[in-house]
Amino acid sequence: MSSHSVLAPPEREAPARSPLGPIWVVRAALLWTHRRLLARVTGISLLAGLAIAFAIPKMYKSTASIMPPEQQGSSAMMLAALASHSPGLGALSTLAGGLMDGHSSGALFVDLLRSGTVSGHLIDRFNLQHVYRKRYRIDTAKRLARLTKITEDKKSGVITISVEDRSRVRARDLAQAYLDELNRLVAKTNTSAAHRERVFIERRLHEAQANLEQAELELSQFSSKSNAIDIQEQTRAMVDAGARVQAELLVEQSGLQSLRQIYGDGNVRVRETEARIASLQSDLAKMTGSATATTYDDTREPSGSSTSDNDGLYPPLHQLPRLGVAYADLYRRVKVQEGVFELLTQQYEMARIEEAKDVPVVSVIDAPGIPEKKSFPPRLFLALLLTFLSFATASVWLLLRERWIEMDPADPRKVLAAEVLPAVRRQARAILRLRREVQ
C-alpha cells in the first residue's frame, strides 16, 4: 500500500470526522509505513551519538566556597540601632540599611575574581595559552571565563567558585589559585586608614633610625677625640683625684721645709722630697690643665704646657665645663632620637596589628579538592538526545515530503519554490566552482 493511497482518503473525509482523530491516524500510518527507514535512522543515530559522546574529552569540575567578611561601619550600625528603637525614624532606617548594604564585600569579591588581573596571573601561572591552544591571550581569557563559574548567594553571601578542566589536578589547582589571587589582590588594593598610617609610620621610623645612627656616630667621635665618656662621673673623679694630690702636695711641702731646717738643701732626704713634690705638681698640672707647672728640677720641662695634647685617660679639669656643653648637647640628641625611635617602633607594631585587622580575610568554607567523577559530557544523555533528534527530524521530513507531494501543482507556494530552488542551486554551483578555481 503506497503512502499516497493511505494519505488521500482521510484528507477528503476530514470535514466529516473529528479534526484530531483522522489526522493523527493518517500521520501514524505514514510513519508506520516508513518504519524500516526510521529504524535505520534511529540505529545509525544511536551509534553516531555514542561515538560522538565518547569522542568528547572528559571534563572535571573542582568547587570551592568562600565567605567574604562583612565590613560594616560602626556609624551605620549605630544608625540602624537608633532607627530600630525609634518607630518614627523611617528615613534614618533606610539610610542605615543603605550604608550597611554598601559595605557588603561579596559583590566586590566577585568582581575581583572576574578581573583581568586575576585571569592574567592564572594564564601565566598555568601556561593556559598552550593548554587551551589559543594564539591570543584575550581568547585564552574568554575560554577560562567560560570554564569558570562564580556565583554569590544573595541570602548567605557565600561565593562559590567552580572551575572545569580536562585534568583533575589542574582543575583543583585553578580553583585554589583563584583563592590565592583573591587574597593577594585584596591585600594589595587595601587603601584603608590603617594601611596609610602604617606606611607613614614605617617611613618615619626609617628616618628616625637614620637620625639616631647619625647622632650616636657624632657622640662617639666627640668622645674619642676628647676622652669625654661621662662628663659628670669624670668631673667627680677628677675633683676627688685632684683633691687627694693637692693634699699630698701640701703634706710633702710642709715636710720639705722641716727637712731643710734640719738637714740643709743638699741632703738626700731633702732631694727625694723635692722629687716627690715635683711629681705631684706635674700630676696636678695634668689634671687641671695648667699652662705651667712649678718644678724643683731645672732640667725638667714644665708639665701641662700644651692643653691641646690630651693623651691622658681623662680630659683636663679646666676643659670639662667647655666639653660638658658639647657633650650634653650630643648626648641629649642621642636620647631624643632614642625616644622617638622607641615611640615610633611601638606605634609601628600597633599600626601593623590594626592593618591586619582591617584587611579583609577570605574565610574558606569548602577548600577545592581533586574531583573523582567527570562533570562533562553526560554520554548516555547525549547519545539518546541525538537519537531522538534524528528520529524526530526524519519523521518531520517524511511528513513534509508527503505534504509537498500532495500539494496542488498550481499552489502559489509550490510555484514560488519551483522558481527559487533552481536559482539557489545554480548560485551554489557557481560558488563551488569559483572556490575550486581559487584553490
Secondary structure, DSSP 8 states (H G I E B T S, - for coil): --HHHHHHHHHHHGGGS-SSHHHHHHHHHHHHHTHHHHHHHHHHHHHHHHHHHHHS--BEEEEEEEE------HHHHHHHHHHHH-TT-HHHHHHHHHHHHHT--HHHHHHHHTSHHHHHHHHHHHTHHHHHT-SSHHHHHHHHHHHEEEEE-TTT--EEEEEEESSHHHHHHHHHHHHHHHHHHHHHS---HHHHHHHHHHHHHHHHHHHHHHHHHHHHHHHHHH--S-HHHHHHHHHHHHHHHHHHHHHHHHHHHHHHHHH-TT-HHHHHHHHHHHHHHHHHHHHHT-S----S-TTS--TT--SS---SSS--GGGHHHHHHHHHHHHHHHHHHHHHHHHHHHHHHHHHHHHHHHS---EEEE-----SS--B--HHHHHHHHHHHHHHHHHHHHHHHHHHHHS-TT-HHHHHHHHHHHHHHHHHHHHHHHHHHH-
